Amino acid sequence: MGTNLEQVIEKLRKSEERYHKMIAEVEDYAIILLDVDGIIQNWNRGAEKIKQYKEAEIVGKHFSTFYLPEDIENNLPETLLGLARENGRAAQEGWRKRKDGTRFWGSITITALHDDDGVVIGYSKVTRDLTERKIAEDQQNQVTEQLRALNTELSLSEQRYHQMIAEVQDYAIIFLDPSGNIVNWNTGAQVIKGYSSEIIGTNFNVFYTPEDRKRKLPETLLEHAKTHGKANHEGWRVRKNGSTFWGNTVITALHNKSGELIGFSKVTRDLTEKKMAEDRLVAYANELEIRNRELEQFAYVTSHDLQEPLRKIRTFTEIIQKNAGDSAVVSRYFEKINRAAERMTNLIKSVLNYSRLSRDNAGFVDVDLNEIMVQVQADFELLIAEKNATVHVGKLPVIQGDYQQLEQLFSNLVSNALKFTDSDPVIQIQSKFVNQEQIVGGPDHLPEERYVEILVADNGIGFEPKYADLIFTMFQRLQDTQDYAGTGIGLALCKKIIENHRGFITATSEQGKGANFYVYFPYKAQS
């Protein structure tokens, strides 16, 4: 009986020692324990590093020592304690002062600690020095989610340490053994990761994606923390239900008095909203870049393509004026004026069609591409018969998209194949599903894992491989306009429609050997 009691006491002692080490060795956070009046009771290495006070000279003083005169005048320290007492916690960022009078930008979280009866018995105060980030944000005028770092302070009492860990919900705070197995777990970890006590004893790699586990990222982070004291990382993490969140993680190696590794503290913050905001900012920047390129193309149209028929009309008008008495000359050049005017009208209509294409995919519906091709073949029925063309269409999938835009896409591709074939066109359209790694010639970074590949192949005049990208630029035509009619915007329209559908298009060809157009749409299996 006595032996069992001694084992329990020893187990409690070691548990308390681990918590002490977890607080004492964290240097990136000032972790302070306050009594109910805000008097400092406990002080860790991080607090000494950030605020410059030794524990002996600061314990027993009011925590308002770190606040600027104007903050004290406005009763900010008392206000924060009041908020924490009323709401359970209070978070704030602002300028604080060190022992030598210099200022630093501190991110603080004050959490009220309660006894078993729910009475406030003190506060934990966690501060992170974010001066460099603050300066960088001010200089760059960027709006970013402010990273406030928090680690947990444990008092001499195991009860207080447990409560300090248990009541923090904004951070997942986990204690790992030297092998990375979970030994302790707070409420914040349960809130963020979705597990309850069943996670104890499981290796922490369960939170990582299959890709990260395959490349041994969890083991790499532990090894880095073991070697360098800590490891920082941001990336996608996995909850219990399989959903993912963007986590900012700090892993700190913990040691006993002999300097031996006894485990790791792992603090994780869910920054999914920040990540999504950054991604939206990147997407917006990319959208602006695309729009700028389009504006440049429109400027080219205005300065060149649209002015070319105007120059012809002006020249033909001058000829008519000089030969007003010659009816044959007048008739011939009036016909040329009509053709130039018709050319300009077609150019203007093409530019309008291009500019009206919307990138908004909110109204996407299920579109059966087989129905699209039936309609396209019906539209070109007379031209197909006239050119003695053959169109082979394989089984096509149903995808999410805009019906009108997709009909325009395949109409332009078929029209292109019919137009640039001298005799007896043969057009083949087929599809298959491909994984990201199977795609050749696509963008460097593909956002989706799986795509629908649709091949539109013809036996036409083709083009030299070096022009594979140029053909999708507005009004960039490789053939003589006298031999092949058109405005030079068809393939540019195709490219924009496919980009609206979060896909892309590539082409391969050789001069005189036909062309292959590969259209890729992101694909997700129907649920």
C-alpha positions as MATLAB code, in Angstrom:
seq = 'MGTNLEQVIEKLRKSEERYHKMIAEVEDYAIILLDVDGIIQNWNRGAEKIKQYKEAEIVGKHFSTFYLPEDIENNLPETLLGLARENGRAAQEGWRKRKDGTRFWGSITITALHDDDGVVIGYSKVTRDLTERKIAEDQQNQVTEQLRALNTELSLSEQRYHQMIAEVQDYAIIFLDPSGNIVNWNTGAQVIKGYSSEIIGTNFNVFYTPEDRKRKLPETLLEHAKTHGKANHEGWRVRKNGSTFWGNTVITALHNKSGELIGFSKVTRDLTEKKMAEDRLVAYANELEIRNRELEQFAYVTSHDLQEPLRKIRTFTEIIQKNAGDSAVVSRYFEKINRAAERMTNLIKSVLNYSRLSRDNAGFVDVDLNEIMVQVQADFELLIAEKNATVHVGKLPVIQGDYQQLEQLFSNLVSNALKFTDSDPVIQIQSKFVNQEQIVGGPDHLPEERYVEILVADNGIGFEPKYADLIFTMFQRLQDTQDYAGTGIGLALCKKIIENHRGFITATSEQGKGANFYVYFPYKAQS';
ca = [
       0.000    0.000    0.000;
       2.815    2.349    0.977;
       4.708    1.531   -2.221;
       1.704    2.496   -4.373;
       1.368    5.812   -2.539;
       5.041    6.547   -3.047;
       4.683    5.775   -6.758;
       1.741    8.175   -7.044;
       3.669   10.918   -5.239;
       6.715   10.365   -7.448;
       4.536   10.491  -10.550;
       2.997   13.794   -9.415;
       6.440   15.203   -8.645;
       7.761   14.339  -12.117;
       4.628   15.756  -13.744;
       5.095   19.028  -11.872;
       8.765   19.127  -12.833;
       7.880   18.716  -16.512;
       5.469   21.613  -16.353;
       8.088   23.756  -14.619;
      10.604   22.942  -17.341;
       8.051   23.619  -20.050;
       7.611   27.158  -18.731;
      11.167   27.874  -17.556;
      12.988   27.014  -20.793;
      10.720   28.868  -23.231;
      12.637   32.024  -24.189;
      10.430   33.470  -26.930;
       7.572   34.198  -24.530;
       7.446   36.161  -21.271;
       5.255   33.975  -19.062;
       4.238   35.558  -15.770;
       1.923   34.498  -12.936;
      -0.026   37.335  -11.269;
      -2.092   37.296   -8.094;
      -5.630   38.671   -8.077;
      -4.288   42.252   -7.698;
      -1.826   42.027  -10.587;
       1.253   41.507   -8.414;
       3.945   39.377  -10.098;
       4.346   35.977   -8.410;
       6.422   34.034  -10.930;
       8.794   34.878  -13.834;
      10.358   32.738  -16.587;
      13.510   32.993  -18.703;
      11.597   34.511  -21.604;
      10.316   37.330  -19.363;
      13.857   38.107  -18.242;
      15.081   38.112  -21.848;
      12.281   40.359  -23.150;
      11.776   42.746  -20.210;
      15.387   42.695  -18.822;
      14.423   42.265  -15.149;
      15.855   39.505  -13.020;
      13.274   37.439  -11.195;
      14.506   38.637   -7.785;
      14.025   42.303   -8.667;
      10.576   42.058  -10.278;
       8.637   39.470   -8.231;
       6.309   41.301   -5.843;
       5.886   44.357   -8.091;
       2.743   45.292  -10.003;
       2.723   44.219  -13.641;
       1.873   47.813  -14.699;
       5.655   48.412  -14.384;
       5.907   47.377  -18.056;
       3.300   49.875  -19.337;
       3.858   53.362  -20.744;
       2.758   56.382  -18.644;
      -0.163   57.126  -20.972;
      -1.416   53.540  -20.672;
      -1.215   53.709  -16.885;
      -3.043   57.059  -16.942;
      -5.803   55.424  -18.996;
      -5.964   52.513  -16.511;
      -5.090   49.993  -19.241;
      -3.515   47.403  -16.866;
      -6.571   47.425  -14.576;
      -8.889   47.340  -17.612;
      -7.162   44.227  -18.985;
      -7.390   42.472  -15.607;
     -11.058   43.399  -15.441;
     -11.712   42.009  -18.918;
      -9.883   38.792  -18.074;
     -11.785   38.473  -14.796;
     -15.132   39.064  -16.546;
     -14.587   37.165  -19.821;
     -11.980   34.602  -18.851;
      -9.234   36.198  -20.938;
      -8.042   39.504  -22.388;
      -5.757   39.972  -25.399;
      -4.020   43.165  -26.471;
      -1.042   44.458  -28.483;
       0.847   47.659  -27.812;
       4.087   49.322  -26.837;
       5.659   48.195  -23.554;
       8.844   49.324  -21.837;
      11.861   47.350  -20.726;
      13.960   47.902  -17.614;
      16.328   50.240  -19.506;
      13.426   52.404  -20.695;
      13.451   51.215  -24.296;
      10.173   50.165  -25.853;
       9.104   46.946  -27.543;
       5.872   45.948  -29.251;
       4.285   43.292  -27.067;
       1.450   40.887  -27.806;
      -0.090   39.819  -24.493;
      -2.812   37.470  -23.385;
      -4.066   37.523  -19.810;
      -6.038   34.457  -18.721;
      -7.994   34.320  -15.470;
      -7.223   31.278  -13.295;
      -9.958   29.779  -11.129;
     -10.130   27.377   -8.229;
     -12.484   24.405   -8.137;
     -15.332   26.703   -7.042;
     -14.840   29.008  -10.030;
     -13.345   31.829   -7.961;
     -10.550   33.841   -9.643;
      -7.279   33.056   -7.847;
      -4.868   34.851  -10.143;
      -3.882   35.403  -13.769;
      -1.437   34.038  -16.317;
       0.137   36.723  -18.537;
       1.941   35.670  -21.716;
       3.907   38.274  -23.710;
       5.705   37.974  -27.059;
       8.145   40.585  -28.373;
       6.861   41.383  -31.880;
       8.849   44.580  -32.417;
      10.486   43.413  -35.670;
       7.148   42.337  -37.110;
       5.512   45.605  -36.047;
       8.255   47.674  -37.656;
       8.060   45.610  -40.849;
       4.281   45.975  -41.006;
       4.472   49.736  -40.449;
       7.128   50.119  -43.134;
       5.289   48.029  -45.718;
       1.788   49.190  -44.724;
       0.564   45.626  -45.002;
      -2.533   44.329  -43.354;
      -1.689   40.940  -41.926;
      -3.027   38.841  -39.170;
      -1.001   39.641  -36.112;
       0.760   36.683  -34.733;
       0.544   36.714  -30.989;
       2.632   34.106  -29.394;
       1.515   32.386  -26.302;
       3.017   29.740  -24.146;
       1.731   28.666  -20.791;
       3.193   29.465  -17.456;
       2.944   27.020  -14.652;
       3.229   28.034  -11.012;
       4.870   26.145   -8.172;
       1.494   24.538   -7.586;
       0.629   21.710   -9.986;
      -3.019   22.725   -9.671;
      -2.303   26.213  -11.019;
      -0.146   24.910  -13.826;
      -2.890   22.488  -14.862;
      -5.533   25.216  -14.806;
      -3.340   27.651  -16.700;
      -2.928   25.057  -19.452;
      -6.527   23.893  -19.360;
      -8.193   27.306  -19.670;
      -6.215   28.629  -22.670;
      -8.261   27.920  -25.792;
      -6.636   29.975  -28.560;
      -3.513   27.806  -28.669;
      -3.041   24.061  -28.795;
      -0.445   23.379  -26.094;
       0.914   19.842  -26.071;
       3.661   18.087  -24.144;
       5.511   15.362  -26.080;
       7.896   12.720  -24.856;
      11.322   12.453  -26.559;
       9.818   10.180  -29.245;
       7.045   12.638  -30.109;
       4.227   10.800  -28.315;
       1.576   13.009  -26.701;
       1.805   13.085  -22.892;
      -0.340   16.117  -22.057;
      -3.018   18.078  -23.879;
      -4.981   21.282  -23.207;
      -8.477   22.526  -24.066;
      -7.111   24.651  -26.903;
      -5.669   21.532  -28.524;
      -9.052   19.843  -28.289;
     -10.795   22.893  -29.773;
      -8.312   23.292  -32.642;
      -7.582   19.647  -33.467;
     -10.890   18.000  -32.508;
      -9.494   15.185  -30.354;
     -10.262   14.568  -26.697;
      -8.333   12.441  -24.191;
      -8.130    9.500  -26.625;
      -5.183   11.241  -28.281;
      -2.895   10.758  -25.253;
      -0.154    8.247  -26.129;
      -0.506    8.808  -29.895;
       2.423   10.157  -31.894;
       1.973   13.805  -32.852;
       2.531   12.984  -36.540;
      -1.206   12.179  -36.669;
      -1.788   15.945  -37.124;
       0.248   16.097  -40.347;
      -0.928   15.523  -43.924;
      -0.006   12.266  -45.691;
       2.431   14.219  -47.891;
       4.234   15.713  -44.870;
       4.365   12.340  -43.128;
       5.760   10.750  -46.286;
       8.611   13.266  -46.366;
       9.095   12.811  -42.588;
       8.383   16.435  -41.673;
       7.337   15.650  -38.039;
      10.588   13.770  -37.371;
      12.584   16.555  -39.042;
      10.988   19.216  -36.799;
      11.722   17.227  -33.636;
      15.320   16.691  -34.694;
      15.705   20.407  -35.458;
      14.261   21.337  -32.044;
      16.566   18.814  -30.370;
      19.615   20.267  -32.135;
      18.757   23.993  -32.102;
      16.462   24.271  -29.087;
      13.305   24.998  -31.043;
      11.678   24.570  -34.447;
       9.172   26.883  -36.153;
       6.925   25.820  -39.005;
       3.725   26.817  -40.808;
       1.672   24.472  -42.932;
      -1.549   22.528  -43.370;
      -2.490   20.292  -40.454;
      -5.193   17.636  -40.124;
      -8.049   17.597  -37.599;
      -9.723   14.482  -36.242;
     -12.556   14.747  -38.806;
     -10.064   14.889  -41.694;
     -10.474   18.610  -42.411;
      -7.344   20.752  -42.588;
      -6.292   24.042  -41.008;
      -3.247   26.280  -41.463;
      -1.183   25.977  -38.301;
       1.714   28.015  -36.952;
       3.776   25.706  -34.723;
       6.642   26.281  -32.290;
       8.298   23.142  -30.882;
      10.669   23.733  -27.946;
      13.038   21.082  -26.597;
      12.763   20.604  -22.803;
      15.625   19.457  -20.571;
      16.090   18.381  -16.969;
      18.636   19.840  -14.567;
      21.334   17.618  -16.076;
      20.645   18.974  -19.562;
      19.087   15.714  -20.745;
      16.182   15.909  -23.184;
      12.928   15.026  -21.404;
      10.488   15.948  -24.173;
       9.096   18.832  -26.166;
       6.472   21.530  -25.773;
       4.450   22.102  -28.924;
       2.373   25.276  -29.293;
       0.085   25.542  -32.324;
      -2.075   28.474  -33.464;
      -4.846   28.110  -36.048;
      -4.053   30.781  -38.667;
      -6.401   29.516  -41.374;
      -8.164   32.879  -41.731;
      -4.812   34.645  -42.081;
      -3.661   32.117  -44.671;
      -6.890   32.482  -46.662;
      -6.567   36.263  -46.548;
      -2.989   36.034  -47.828;
      -4.068   33.629  -50.576;
      -6.860   36.002  -51.578;
      -4.316   38.821  -51.711;
      -2.048   36.743  -53.968;
      -5.012   35.800  -56.168;
      -5.995   39.463  -56.380;
      -2.450   40.434  -57.357;
      -2.454   37.730  -60.045;
      -5.828   38.975  -61.255;
      -4.451   42.519  -61.495;
      -1.479   41.234  -63.466;
      -3.812   39.440  -65.884;
      -5.966   42.542  -66.212;
      -2.885   44.656  -66.904;
      -1.833   42.280  -69.674;
      -5.326   42.479  -71.135;
      -5.204   46.279  -71.013;
      -1.905   46.173  -72.879;
      -3.531   43.981  -75.528;
      -6.491   46.340  -75.800;
      -4.053   49.228  -76.196;
      -2.384   47.284  -79.011;
      -5.776   46.752  -80.660;
      -6.581   50.455  -80.439;
      -3.217   51.556  -81.778;
      -2.871   48.953  -84.517;
      -5.646   46.522  -85.470;
      -8.575   48.934  -85.137;
      -6.701   51.725  -86.892;
      -5.657   49.547  -89.829;
      -9.172   49.422  -91.434;
      -9.582   53.152  -90.677;
      -6.393   53.906  -92.605;
      -7.698   51.860  -95.521;
     -11.054   53.655  -95.479;
      -9.298   57.024  -95.446;
      -7.019   55.993  -98.355;
      -9.918   54.571 -100.408;
     -11.978   57.736  -99.774;
      -9.143   59.906 -101.119;
      -8.931   57.719 -104.249;
     -12.700   58.052 -104.785;
     -12.491   61.840 -104.381;
      -9.725   62.020 -106.984;
     -11.664   59.782 -109.396;
     -15.207   60.961 -108.724;
     -16.019   60.875 -112.437;
     -14.858   57.292 -112.971;
     -17.802   55.073 -111.922;
     -15.759   51.859 -112.201;
     -13.089   53.170 -109.808;
     -15.743   54.557 -107.441;
     -17.634   51.230 -107.400;
     -14.460   49.166 -106.854;
     -13.234   51.292 -103.926;
     -16.670   51.571 -102.328;
     -16.582   47.779 -102.162;
     -13.136   47.937 -100.518;
     -14.466   50.511  -98.033;
     -17.342   48.160  -97.159;
     -14.931   45.269  -96.572;
     -12.705   47.440  -94.348;
     -15.739   48.625  -92.372;
     -16.939   45.037  -91.979;
     -13.450   44.052  -90.775;
     -13.526   46.830  -88.171;
     -17.026   45.827  -87.031;
     -15.889   42.229  -86.519;
     -12.854   43.387  -84.572;
     -14.972   45.558  -82.273;
     -17.442   42.707  -81.686;
     -14.574   40.329  -80.879;
     -13.059   42.760  -78.398;
     -16.450   43.231  -76.732;
     -16.962   39.465  -76.499;
     -13.543   39.094  -74.902;
     -14.095   41.902  -72.390;
     -17.515   40.554  -71.334;
     -16.202   37.171  -70.225;
     -16.721   36.985  -66.479;
     -14.311   35.327  -64.070;
     -17.078   34.831  -61.501;
     -17.670   31.107  -61.029;
     -20.430   31.516  -58.435;
     -23.072   30.573  -61.016;
     -21.385   27.391  -62.250;
     -23.667   24.388  -62.821;
     -23.216   20.816  -64.047;
     -22.611   20.970  -67.807;
     -22.691   17.850  -70.004;
     -19.985   18.397  -72.621;
     -21.632   15.788  -74.849;
     -24.654   18.110  -75.166;
     -22.299   21.003  -75.914;
     -20.707   19.099  -78.810;
     -24.112   18.098  -80.247;
     -25.027   21.790  -80.376;
     -21.655   22.836  -81.822;
     -21.872   20.229  -84.612;
     -25.389   21.410  -85.412;
     -24.157   25.021  -85.654;
     -21.395   24.012  -88.106;
     -23.506   21.496  -90.043;
     -23.388   23.388  -93.347;
     -19.667   24.240  -93.103;
     -18.819   20.635  -92.172;
     -20.700   19.402  -95.228;
     -19.209   22.108  -97.448;
     -15.618   21.228  -96.448;
     -16.298   17.458  -96.432;
     -15.161   17.364  -92.822;
     -15.316   14.430  -90.411;
     -15.806   15.011  -86.693;
     -15.192   12.130  -84.258;
     -16.373   12.828  -80.687;
     -15.673   10.363  -77.884;
     -17.511   10.149  -74.578;
     -17.108   13.456  -72.714;
     -17.627   14.115  -68.976;
     -19.943   16.380  -67.006;
     -18.063   19.302  -65.424;
     -18.876   22.371  -63.370;
     -18.996   25.480  -65.525;
     -20.855   28.175  -67.429;
     -22.840   26.605  -70.285;
     -22.629   29.600  -72.625;
     -18.883   30.041  -72.175;
     -18.190   26.326  -72.665;
     -20.283   26.298  -75.838;
     -18.261   29.277  -77.095;
     -15.027   27.474  -76.171;
     -15.732   24.319  -78.179;
     -17.298   26.334  -81.008;
     -14.040   28.312  -81.354;
     -11.879   25.166  -81.222;
     -13.956   23.395  -83.898;
     -14.096   26.565  -86.011;
     -10.319   26.878  -85.742;
      -9.836   23.266  -86.868;
     -12.187   23.741  -89.854;
     -10.668   27.083  -90.835;
      -7.002   26.072  -90.913;
      -7.411   22.882  -92.948;
      -6.995   22.993  -96.708;
      -9.103   19.938  -97.611;
     -11.176   17.136  -96.021;
     -10.715   18.154  -92.366;
     -10.655   15.370  -89.772;
     -11.350   16.539  -86.214;
     -11.037   14.213  -83.210;
     -12.305   15.118  -79.745;
     -11.688   12.786  -76.809;
     -11.218   12.998  -73.047;
      -9.598   11.222  -70.122;
      -8.893   11.822  -66.444;
      -5.296   12.590  -65.480;
      -3.401   13.187  -62.258;
      -1.241   16.235  -61.737;
       2.019   14.382  -62.418;
       0.741   13.066  -65.780;
       0.337   16.545  -67.277;
       3.085   17.714  -69.622;
       3.562   21.363  -70.583;
       1.195   22.791  -67.959;
       1.811   25.619  -65.447;
       4.585   25.146  -62.876;
       2.216   24.991  -59.902;
      -1.060   23.150  -60.456;
      -3.639   23.869  -57.714;
      -5.637   20.648  -58.166;
      -4.650   16.986  -57.903;
      -6.903   15.686  -60.696;
      -7.980   17.095  -64.064;
     -10.137   16.276  -67.084;
      -7.988   16.357  -70.234;
      -9.879   17.042  -73.472;
      -7.940   16.676  -76.716;
      -9.096   18.509  -79.864;
      -6.914   17.258  -82.746;
      -7.020   18.172  -86.452;
      -5.136   17.398  -89.655;
      -4.751   21.023  -90.700;
      -1.826   23.225  -91.639;
      -0.420   23.247  -88.102;
       2.209   25.676  -86.861;
       5.833   25.706  -85.775;
       6.350   24.596  -82.118;
       7.966   27.925  -81.184;
       4.573   29.616  -81.666;
       2.746   27.335  -79.173;
       2.254   30.177  -76.651;
       1.896   33.045  -79.138;
      -1.275   31.601  -80.720;
      -3.249   32.311  -77.527;
      -2.433   36.047  -77.601;
      -5.062   38.438  -78.947;
      -4.665   39.393  -82.603;
      -1.412   37.445  -82.970;
      -2.011   35.602  -86.265;
       0.501   33.231  -87.831;
      -1.197   32.961  -91.224;
      -1.896   35.512  -93.953;
      -5.288   37.186  -93.429;
      -5.949   36.918  -97.158;
      -5.805   33.119  -97.034;
      -7.553   32.500  -93.693;
     -10.323   34.806  -92.486;
     -10.829   35.795  -88.864;
     -10.043   38.433  -86.245;
      -7.201   36.656  -84.447;
      -9.060   36.541  -81.134;
     -10.613   33.039  -81.164;
      -7.868   31.193  -79.284;
      -7.419   34.123  -76.888;
     -11.116   33.755  -76.054;
     -10.580   30.018  -75.504;
      -7.709   30.696  -73.104;
      -9.711   33.206  -71.089;
     -12.778   30.937  -70.863;
     -10.649   28.034  -69.603;
      -8.911   30.267  -67.038;
     -12.374   31.385  -65.866;
     -12.996   27.693  -65.149;
      -9.694   27.418  -63.170;
      -8.119   25.336  -65.948;
      -5.548   25.878  -68.676;
      -4.882   25.062  -72.355;
      -1.747   23.925  -74.206;
      -1.045   23.119  -77.835;
       1.433   21.004  -79.814;
       1.978   20.967  -83.570;
       4.362   20.805  -86.506;
       4.081   22.807  -89.672;
       1.812   20.936  -92.099;
       1.043   18.084  -89.683;
      -2.076   19.304  -87.893;
      -2.461   20.610  -84.353;
      -3.394   19.140  -80.971;
      -5.113   21.365  -78.409;
      -5.181   20.026  -74.835;
      -7.828   21.544  -72.558;
      -7.614   20.835  -68.809;
     -10.450   21.350  -66.334;
     -10.107   20.658  -62.580;
     -12.199   17.629  -61.681;
     -13.693   16.428  -58.421;
     -15.730   13.253  -58.277;
     -19.442   13.796  -57.745;
     -20.495   13.089  -54.174;
];
